[in-house]
């Protein structure tokens, strides 16, 4: 009886160190491919949020201009009643109102206009 239990224990085998290392290398390769792709999605989402903010500010500028007989506001502080809150660029830029009523943002050293 004791001989059979010892024989069963000897037949059970685990993974070798080489097999475990191969699996870890494969997981590392997959992670190295996936992480840059995911960070690209984050940057793209922030850019789209910035563009949405620019469109919202341009709408508020148009409403202000209509209420003020065509005057264009000088900065975001002038259109405070037309926006719930002053938008912040998710990329760290500042929004600027141009003389023609368009809005631009200068994030990351580049200027983006709506």
HUWOBEL-V845165 format. One record per backbone hydrogen bond with DSSP energy under -0.5 kcal/mol. NH is the residue of the N-H (numbers start at 0). CO is the residue of the C=O. E is the energy in kcal/mol with one decimal. If there is no record, write none. Layout:
nh=NH co=CO e=E
nh=NH co=CO e=E
This chain:
nh=4 co=0 e=-1.4
nh=5 co=1 e=-1.7
nh=6 co=2 e=-1.8
nh=7 co=3 e=-2.0
nh=8 co=4 e=-1.8
nh=9 co=5 e=-1.9
nh=10 co=6 e=-1.3
nh=11 co=7 e=-1.1
nh=19 co=15 e=-2.1
nh=20 co=16 e=-2.3
nh=21 co=17 e=-2.2
nh=22 co=18 e=-2.0
nh=23 co=19 e=-2.2
nh=24 co=20 e=-2.3
nh=25 co=21 e=-2.2
nh=26 co=22 e=-2.4
nh=27 co=23 e=-2.3
nh=28 co=24 e=-2.2
nh=29 co=25 e=-2.3
nh=30 co=26 e=-2.4
nh=31 co=27 e=-2.3
nh=32 co=28 e=-1.5
nh=33 co=29 e=-2.4
nh=34 co=30 e=-2.4
nh=35 co=31 e=-0.6
nh=36 co=32 e=-0.8
nh=37 co=33 e=-2.2
nh=38 co=34 e=-2.1
nh=39 co=35 e=-1.6
nh=40 co=36 e=-1.3
nh=41 co=37 e=-1.5
nh=42 co=38 e=-2.0
nh=43 co=39 e=-2.2
nh=44 co=40 e=-2.2
nh=45 co=41 e=-2.1
nh=46 co=42 e=-2.2
nh=47 co=43 e=-2.2
nh=48 co=44 e=-2.0
nh=49 co=45 e=-2.1
nh=50 co=46 e=-2.3
nh=51 co=47 e=-2.1
nh=52 co=48 e=-2.1
nh=53 co=49 e=-2.3
nh=54 co=50 e=-2.1
nh=55 co=51 e=-2.2
nh=56 co=52 e=-2.6
nh=57 co=53 e=-2.6
nh=58 co=54 e=-2.0
nh=59 co=55 e=-2.1
nh=60 co=56 e=-2.6
nh=61 co=57 e=-2.2
nh=62 co=58 e=-2.1
nh=63 co=59 e=-2.6
nh=64 co=60 e=-2.8
nh=65 co=61 e=-2.2
nh=66 co=62 e=-2.0
nh=67 co=63 e=-1.8
nh=68 co=65 e=-0.8
nh=69 co=64 e=-3.5
nh=70 co=67 e=-1.1
nh=77 co=74 e=-1.2
nh=78 co=74 e=-0.5
nh=78 co=75 e=-0.8
nh=79 co=76 e=-1.0
nh=81 co=78 e=-1.7
nh=82 co=78 e=-0.5
nh=82 co=79 e=-0.9
nh=88 co=92 e=-0.7
nh=91 co=88 e=-1.7
nh=95 co=103 e=-2.8
nh=97 co=95 e=-0.6
nh=97 co=101 e=-3.3
nh=100 co=97 e=-1.5
nh=103 co=95 e=-2.5
nh=104 co=111 e=-2.8
nh=105 co=93 e=-1.4
nh=106 co=104 e=-0.6
nh=109 co=106 e=-1.8
nh=111 co=104 e=-3.8
nh=111 co=109 e=-0.5
nh=113 co=102 e=-2.0
